[in-house]
Structures are given as C-alpha cells and as structure tokens.
Amino acid sequence: MGKWGNWKAGTVGFVCGAIFFSGITFAATSTIKVDFRDIHYYFDGTNKQPPKDLKGFMYKNTTYVPLRFAAESLGKTVKWVDSTSSIYIGAKPEETANPSGLQVFPKDNAWNTDISKYPVHANSKNFIASIGSGLGVHADFGKVWDNSPFGIPYTVVNGDQAKVEVKFTDYGDESDPGPYPIPMNAPIEGGSDSSGDRHVIVVDKDNLMLYELYNARPSGEGWTASSGAKWNLKSNAQRPRNWTSADAAGLPIFPGLVRYDEASSGEINHALRFTVSKTQAGFVFPASHYASSSTDPNLPPMGLRLRLRQDFDVSGYSRTNQAILNALKKYGMIVADNGSSLYLSGAPDPRWDDDDLRNLGKIKGADFEVVDTGKIEK
C-alpha cells in the first residue's frame, strides 16, 4: 500500500480485507482500528476520486491510500502475482532465462539441441521399463535438506579469481590439471560434512570457463578431489574417449542443472541431468565414459536421452514446473550418473517452493520415451 502524510485522529473499528487493491485479495487475520476520512486526491493538479468502496484511511499517524487507484491515476498498471507474492506497478522487470547473459556452450551443442523431433529409439520401451515405468520424477534439489542447501551448488567468479592447486586422489590420469579458480569457501554439494558426491562447480563468467570437481575437499591453500574437469563454454569439445569428468558419464554437470532463475522465467533452453539406479557398460553421445560392468542391453547407457511425450498435458502444473516439463519435451534429460532412478538434478535456491516441486512426482517413467542420438559405444 502507498503511505502519504501524517495525521492524528480518532479511531473506529475496521477489519482489513480486500478493498484496497480492487481485485488483489489479502487474507485478514486480525482487527485493527483505523480512521476513515474523505480524502481528496490530486494527481498532477487534477482531482480524482476512487470508487466509494475504496476509501483511504489513517493508521498510526500514517495515511494509506488504495494502491490500484493511485497507480492507475498516474498511468501505471498494477498486477498481483500470487505465486511469488509480488506486486508490479508499471512494467515488470525484464525476465530472461539467463539474466547474466552467460553463454553455456554454443547453440549447436548437444545440451542445447532441440530433440523434440528426434526418432524414438528402437529399444525405448525396454530402457524405460528398466529405469522404472511406474516411478515418479524426483526433484533432487530445492531449498534445504538435512541442514544443507538441497541440490548441486555452483559459484560464479570473475576472471581475476585467484587460482589454487588441486590434488587428484583417484582419477588423476583422466583429470584436467590445476590450478582452478575455486574460492576456498566455495559451496560443496551436501555441505562441508557431506558423505555424498561432494561436487564443487565454479563458472568463470569473464573467460567463459567451467571448472568441476568430484569428491572435493579444501586442503591447505587448495583442494583435493577424486576427479576434475575444465570446460570451455565457447567450444563443443568433448572429453577424450573413456575419460570420466566430475560425473560418471564424462559430461559437464552445470549445463544440465535446473536453475531457479531459468525455471521462474518460464523457459529453460537446455537438456537436464538425471540419474538412474543401474546402467550398462556403455555410453552414447554426448557421454564419453561408463561406470558399470553389466552387459544387459536393456539397461540405459550413460548419455541416454529421455524425452517427455509431446502429448503429456502440462497445463495443471505451476509456471515454474511447466518450464521444467517443457524443457523435458524439447531438450530431454540425459543419464549422467548412477543413483536413484529419475532423480532430476538442480541447484539449491531459497526461492524454490519445495511443495510445488514435489508435484513433479506425478510424472512417471512411462510418460517418457527414449530418443535415438547415436550408437552405444563400449
């Protein structure tokens, strides 16, 4: 509400309701005493009066006026967005899928490729059955879980971020050597005490470089990690064949994360990352590595891409969830690691609505189909 002037006056009983916004409703939970007066409003010298049921009032020496009436009298529109509890007066701030303008690989990169018209894989039904036809999609991200930010965090740094040494403990022969521009306080997946994958991701926005670590821990003036990879965000270059990365599939993690700024803008323009419980010993483009000894041809290989069926009705979902589901129709989701099946990866953010994200569980494995992106390599 707008606040104009400071007047003292007597009070009368009044229950706050929905009268001040004319179409914008707020729930009333208590009774307050206010003073109504016949207030005269002038806008640029012109007298205008609101409808009789939209009177202004005074409360605690402050004058409150009807917001919609005042804004529209000044030539401004007023819009209430219930999902974000936001009031927009005049133009809304520009919304883009990538507010920073960060380039995450070229437009023709596999992550950014529209696969909505790709043919269905000949073994699609068997792949889906092995993943779990009746399982629901799980948003493996949100606000907070177990006292830590829920999801895979990332840090954006400038080009002058100091680089530190990284010691690789397990897959040094398949890791890109340091130094890496990783701050010593960079967030770790699952928190500092995590016993999980402990991914650390840093994006150098000035040099358009991506740095990712797996099983990372700060050590002295640098870091230790099981493996690590550097990615030039201006290039389509892949990892060497049979090399891992910070992910089992040899893929970058960051471009496949569901990020709040993108989802809340209403559009996600890239494929998403997800995990399955069992994979076969093989990988398909754009993956370069596998982490299984199984020869079962019906298990998904690393890099397998699933697409939400085009006839799946997304209209009953929130705008944010619709952005996720439409991305799954257009770009699909890529098998990137072994883990719980149909767990969709994203970045933690305090603005996520965890209850809303749980609605993604209504989408089952049977609602997807596998698209053919190339042969399975062993």
Secondary structure by P-SEA (a helix, b strand, c coil): ccccbbbbbbbbbbbbcccccccbbbbbcbbbbbbbcbbbbbcccbbbbcccccccccccccccccaaaaaaaacbbbbbbcccccccccccccccccccccccccccccccccccccccccaaaaaaaaaccccccccccccccccccccbbbbbbccccbbbbbbbcccccccccccccccccccccccccccccbbbbbbccccbbbbbbccccccccccccccccccccccccccccccccccccccccccccccaaaaaaccccbbbbbcccccccccccccccccccccccccccccbbbbcccccccccccaaaaaaaaaaaabbbbbcccccccbbbbbbbccccccccccccccccccbbbbbcccccc
